[in-house]
Amino acid sequence: MKRTVDQFIQRHRLIQEGNTVLIAVSGGPDSIALLHYLLEKRRVWNLRLVALHGEHGLRGSDSVEDMTFVKAMCVEFGIECVTEKLNVKNYIDEHSCSVQEAARECRYYFFERMIARFKADVLATGHHGDDQIETMVMRQVRGAGSGLGGIPVTRSLGGGKLIRPFLNVSKDDILLYCEENGIPYRTDHSNEEDKYTRNRFRKQVLPFFKEENPNVHQRFQSQSEWLHEDDSYLTGLAEEKLSGVITERTKKSIMISVKAFLDMPIPLQRRAFHLILNYLSIDNIRVQALSIHRKVFIDLLVQANPSGHLDFPGDLFVERSYDVCLFSTERDTKETEGDKVDEQLPVPGMVTFKRGKIKASVQENDRAGSGSLWVFKSDPGHLPLPLTVRTRKNGDRVVPKGMTGTKKLKDLFINKKVPRHLRDSWPVVTDREDRIIWVPGIVHTETGSALPKKDKMLYLECELDDDSFREVT
Ligand SMILES: Nc1ncnc2c1ncn2[C@@H]1O[C@H](COP(=O)(O)OP(=O)(O)OP(=O)(O)O)[C@@H](O)[C@H]1O
């Protein structure tokens, strides 16, 4: 086993001489064997080793005994050890996720902090070849899209790198190594759901594979590496292409050109969809969950109807309007509730709201306009006053200047590429009959500019505090 692991580490350049290596030790045979293996390499490669153990507190006294066992092994091996009680239950309450996800998130957060604390080069885990087979087959069966490559040999973690030196050896190899070297370990009796499913694959599928080919774990490992290499190459291409597909981007929204997106080859479209979600800071677990909706998204882009929207689970929605498609994470309701307005606009006078103000004044001629964002001209005599400044309502329609029919305000927002999280707080000016006469930066009606220049005019001015208005106008 040692030789296989040595070669694997060399081939992937997992550890360099003089590295600080953190070892994630649960107390089970895999990670204890890893601890032992690296201990033997410590002098040869001049390594600094630190063992890490996260106590999940999920299995009562078993959890505490695991921690005590890991500490004792580290004392015996003469390896520094850091243990931490992880607050998994709190995490579940705050994020309403599964025990598995919570335990994993807490553990990796602990690992990241330790990488920073020890300025570590790498953190090694005990994942092995049988874990790889189980993961790849389970994902095939459940359908995992880009996750079919299984467990990567290495990935970045915090300021360092996560490495899995045992992926090319089997569980049996590890158990034999423990036996030959007299290494004790803990056995996990937990009955978590994921383990149940895994156990079924382990007990029923793995023996069949191993009978066909005792080294099947190495075949799977090679497959996994090819898939990861192909995937990283294609993701790089998708990233390049996507820069020409995205027409606008803020932290919370991304606008793409439908045609440019569909012009990409399908393998790049798949990856581009993921990248867009990543750009919107949607965490990886959710991106994986959302990947099953990718087909629905493509359907939206290719459908004959040029507009439509999708409300994805969580806080992502996607809205297509003709050749543009907007991805947006939902506005923070608390923040925008403060922006809601429904107030009369006195003439002359002013309505202020969280993001800005609208002013109205009556002027004798057309001097208005210098330095203002918008000048709206109208004959107060013909305009049913009072005016109201409000936010949009469901079903709002407007007759834009120069047109005879009405248009949905929603479509105008889309055409003007106003990110959805801003739309609910965008000012809408209406007359006494609640007819929209002006939506700053978006549309104004015939009423707004039909008068001869020398008449008395109503001058409206809008100032929004943030840059969104300027972007749109
Ligand atoms: N509580 C923990 N503290 C530190 N590292 C952990 C912990 N749980 C898991 N790990 C790391 O993650 C790897 C994979 O975890 P997994 O739960 O699949 O293994 P395990 O059942 O704990 O068994 P083993 O320790 O034998 O790998 C472990 O090998 C170990 O490196």
The ligand as an SDF file (V2000), in Angstrom:
LIG
                    3D

 31 33  0  0  0  0  0  0  0  0999 V2000
  -14.9500   14.4790   12.9250 N   0  0  0  0  0  0  0  0  0  0  0  0
  -13.9440   14.5620   12.0670 C   0  0  0  0  0  0  0  0  0  0  0  0
  -12.8340   15.2420   12.3940 N   0  0  0  0  0  0  0  0  0  0  0  0
  -11.8020   15.3310   11.5420 C   0  0  0  0  0  0  0  0  0  0  0  0
  -11.8140   14.7620   10.3230 N   0  0  0  0  0  0  0  0  0  0  0  0
  -12.8910   14.0850    9.9380 C   0  0  0  0  0  0  0  0  0  0  0  0
  -14.0210   13.9350   10.7860 C   0  0  0  0  0  0  0  0  0  0  0  0
  -14.9430   13.1910   10.1370 N   0  0  0  0  0  0  0  0  0  0  0  0
  -14.4220   12.8990    8.9480 C   0  0  0  0  0  0  0  0  0  0  0  0
  -13.1880   13.4140    8.8090 N   0  0  0  0  0  0  0  0  0  0  0  0
  -12.2850   13.2940    7.6490 C   0  0  0  0  0  0  0  0  0  0  0  0
  -13.0590   13.0610    6.4890 O   0  0  0  0  0  0  0  0  0  0  0  0
  -12.7070   11.8080    5.9230 C   0  0  0  0  0  0  0  0  0  0  0  0
  -13.9240   11.1220    5.3680 C   0  0  0  0  0  0  0  0  0  0  0  0
  -14.9200   11.0540    6.3270 O   0  0  0  0  0  0  0  0  0  0  0  0
  -15.8830    9.8260    6.3920 P   0  0  0  0  0  0  0  0  0  0  0  0
  -16.9810   10.1900    7.3090 O   0  0  0  0  0  0  0  0  0  0  0  0
  -16.2040    9.3770    5.0210 O   0  0  0  0  0  0  0  0  0  0  0  0
  -14.9230    8.7680    7.0070 O   0  0  0  0  0  0  0  0  0  0  0  0
  -15.0820    8.0310    8.3990 P   0  0  0  0  0  0  0  0  0  0  0  0
  -16.2690    7.1560    8.3500 O   0  0  0  0  0  0  0  0  0  0  0  0
  -15.0500    9.0580    9.4740 O   0  0  0  0  0  0  0  0  0  0  0  0
  -13.8490    7.0530    8.5210 O   0  0  0  0  0  0  0  0  0  0  0  0
  -12.3260    7.2570    8.5340 P   0  0  0  0  0  0  0  0  0  0  0  0
  -11.8360    8.0920    9.6640 O   0  0  0  0  0  0  0  0  0  0  0  0
  -11.9010    5.8520    8.6290 O   0  0  0  0  0  0  0  0  0  0  0  0
  -12.0010    7.8940    7.2440 O   0  0  0  0  0  0  0  0  0  0  0  0
  -12.0770   11.0410    7.0590 C   0  0  0  0  0  0  0  0  0  0  0  0
  -11.1860   10.0680    6.5720 O   0  0  0  0  0  0  0  0  0  0  0  0
  -11.3520   12.1230    7.8020 C   0  0  0  0  0  0  0  0  0  0  0  0
  -10.1370   12.4500    7.1610 O   0  0  0  0  0  0  0  0  0  0  0  0
  1  2  1  0
  2  3  1  0
  2  7  2  0
  3  4  2  0
  4  5  1  0
  5  6  2  0
  6  7  1  0
  6 10  1  0
  7  8  1  0
  8  9  2  0
  9 10  1  0
 10 11  1  0
 11 12  1  0
 11 30  1  0
 12 13  1  0
 13 14  1  0
 13 28  1  0
 14 15  1  0
 15 16  1  0
 16 17  2  0
 16 18  1  0
 16 19  1  0
 19 20  1  0
 20 21  2  0
 20 22  1  0
 20 23  1  0
 23 24  1  0
 24 25  2  0
 24 26  1  0
 24 27  1  0
 28 29  1  0
 28 30  1  0
 30 31  1  0
M  END
$$$$
